[in-house]
Amino acid sequence: MELEKALGPDGFFARFYKKNWEIVGKDIWHVVKELFKKRKIVKQWNTTFLMLIPKTQEVKDFKV
């Protein structure tokens, strides 16, 4: 799996999952397990929340 390619429609690169697995791993594992157990996708998965995480402490604007 290439680290700079998105695995699916969520747009997160494999590098994100590899680096942050200790944080997101349990949640992802739980969701996949429930998917196989109930054999249906939860309606709320079509809801999206966008969160901007600044790389510096004193963000004044959102320019790149």
HUMO-V501085 format. One record per residue. N is the residue number from 1. PSI is psi in radians with two decimals (NA if undefined). Layout:
n | psi
N | PSI
N | PSI
This chain:
n | psi
1 | 2.19
2 | 2.36
3 | -0.42
4 | 0.36
5 | 2.42
6 | 2.40
7 | -0.41
8 | -2.86
9 | -0.21
10 | -0.33
11 | -0.01
12 | 2.35
13 | 2.76
14 | -0.59
15 | -0.68
16 | -0.87
17 | -0.71
18 | -0.77
19 | -0.59
20 | 0.30
21 | -0.61
22 | -0.47
23 | -0.83
24 | -0.23
25 | -0.84
26 | -0.74
27 | -0.76
28 | -0.78
29 | -0.76
30 | -0.77
31 | -0.79
32 | -0.73
33 | -0.77
34 | -0.63
35 | -0.82
36 | -0.59
37 | -0.82
38 | -0.29
39 | 0.61
40 | 2.68
41 | 2.35
42 | 2.34
43 | -0.65
44 | -0.23
45 | -0.32
46 | 0.01
47 | 2.40
48 | 2.38
49 | 2.34
50 | 2.22
51 | 2.21
52 | 2.20
53 | 1.88
54 | 2.59
55 | -0.13
56 | 2.84
57 | -0.60
58 | 1.34
59 | 2.25
60 | -0.41
61 | 3.12
62 | 0.49
63 | 2.63
64 | NA
